[in-house]
Amino acid sequence: MRWKGVQQFLSFAVLLLIVLYGCVARIDRPPEVSLIQPEDGSHVAVLASTKAVTFKASAEDLDDQALTFALYLGTSPTNLNKVGETHRPEYTVNDLTPGQTYYWKVVVSDGTNSVESPVWSFTVGENLSIVKVLDFTTGKATVGATVDILQNSDVVISTTTDENGHAKFYLPDGRYDVKITGEGRATSVVQNYDPSILRTIETLSRRAMTDYDVVPHVTVELFTPQGAPIPDPEATTLTFDSVKVKVTSSEVMYVMYIGLDYVPSAVARDAIALDTYEFTTTLSLTRFDNVTVPMHVVVYTPNDTRVDKIVYLTIDRTPPEVTARYAPTGLWYAGWTSDADVEYYSLPSPIKQILEEKLPKEMIEELKGYKPEHNIPETNIFVQLAWEHAPSTNRAGYNIYRSTDGENWEKVAFTTSYFRFDKGFDLEPGKKYYYTVRTVYVDGTESENSNVVEVVPLDLFKVKLISPADNETNVSRTPTFVWKPVDWRDWTSTPHIGGNEIPDEEITFVYYGPWIYDTAVSDQHIFYDAFTYTEGPQLVSLPFDPTSGSWIRIYPDYSYDYQLDPLEKFKTYEWGLDIAVAYYETDDGIWFSATIDYYREFDRWVNDADHFNRFTTGE
């Protein structure tokens, strides 16, 4: 019995040892860890808003126990600080320094054992890149569009445009494509973008006119002035005064622009072509020397799909000696803010024929009748600048510059003429801007600044018709017409269209009319044949006084006479204004904001009235 008890005790002891040994073996097995991203030695693109990098690791615990991950980060491989701990193998760190090289590791723990990963490094992108997106050349900012930064067709980083139409990144050195898309929008692509050369890139994201949103394959070839091919333009230093450029496209180029050292448009370009698959032109290089210049080739398809293909030209000529440089003089401006619907191009017949080969008839008919949808934020805003010519000796043209502080200048266009438009890209109403012009010479040098002009774009406003009110009855036959300017965002508020820069009383509001339309007899109406001016946004009260000699009646045959009688009894009329414009004038120029302008006396386009009040007279 005693031996049997001993045997039982020994069996129990052995079993206990086996169990204990197995438990110890499982507890002692450490987890395994490896790093995933950012890859060792990589360069990482980040959003400018967060400057965030997400760290990912992989770990496995052989005993299937819960793990914790501690991230260590620093600017030296031997001095890493713990920045966070999580139960997931992923952790995001914000506010990293652009251009800084960081070192990192992960320590994984199962509660008993801790294991360190190797130390990896990465560098945050050093180039601030600002992608600015508008709906049209002088239109509103494109908000909420998707902006993808790509390399070798792979998306590197992505975001959406903010309230200013901007998408901002810090990108590593390299060449990228930028792709802009959005619901109902034609695709817009910038190809061969180098953020170390171009901090800011301007682009458009237009409404798709058809479902045929095909990005064209655009080829740009360069030739010497004698016609010899330049096989690798970006690896060739151009030593001549001009270069031939040949552009071909797999899709018809509804519009094609070329701009040297700026993004071209309808109001600023070095070359233009319409309705073609191929175009060749000669560009002068005489305004450049010892510099690398981005050449933008911008192609639009009939769908408004857009490609901006950039080729970087290194120019090192032997120019003639320039001994005298003269700044332009007499710079002045005229600016416009308009809420008119504007189609920048009508659709030509050859384009319709090409599209008919690819699109259904129903879609073609829709395209032929296309007119942009319009709402008040879709403003057109731009500045026209003009100056006196500098002496022509060795003059290549003029560079136009814009600034927000009068010290740091951004080139917005080049011209060989003595005037040019700033297409208004990124201009904000109520904010002060400065403009100057410099003469450019054939050796690539510039003159000093011309005189500097200060420009404050005016905001939009609307007109509220107050009396007679809409559908009012028993109205006097000699009514008093009352209206007032209002904020376009809130028709119950007074507009402050000069922002904080221009006092309201320094802005003049101009009205023409009212016009009183006879709803029973077509093309017969009465109008007040004089302008009404107010200093600042004031309520206007204008009595209908036939004895004043200022009211005119227009008959259906277009003859006219003075209106000497009151309005007819129990008659229904409609009334509204024919012109409602505000302007601000200085010694350097004038800015107009037009909300109604039938006759183009102030605005560059026709602005229809938003509303007419209908009323019926009484006894």
Buried (B, 14 or more C-beta within 10 A) or exposed (E): EEEEEEEEEEEEEEEEEEEEEEEEEEBEBBBEBEBEBBEEEEBBBBBBEEBBBEBBBEBEBEBEBEBBBBBBBBEEBEEBEEBEEBEEBEBEBEEBEBEEBBBBBBBBBBEEBBBEBEBBBBBBBBBBBBBBBBBBBBBBBBBEBBBBBBBEEEEBBBBBBBEBBBBBBBBBEBBBBBBBBBEEBBBBBBBBBBBEEBEBBBBBBBBBBBEBBBBBEBEBBBBBEEEEEBEEBBEEEBEEBEBBBBBBBEBBBBBBBBBBBBBBBBBBBBBBBBBBBEBBBEBBBBBBBEEBBBBBBBBBBBBBBBBBBBBBBBBEBEBEEBEEBBBBEEBBBBBBBBBBBBEBEEBEEEBBEBBEEEBEEEBBEBBEEBEBEEEBBBBBBBBBBBBEBBEEEBBBBBBBBBBBEBEEBEEBBBBEEBEBBBBBBBBBBBEBBBBBBBBBBBBBBBBEBBBBBBBBBBBBBBBBBBBBEEEBEEBBBBBEBBBBBBBBEEEEEBBBBBBEBBEBEEBBBBBBBBBBBBBEEEEBBBBBBBEBEBEBBBEBEBEBBBEEEBBBBBEEEEEEEEBEEBBEEEBBBBBBBBBBBBBBEBEBBBBBBBBBBBEEEBBBBBBEBBEBBBBBBEE
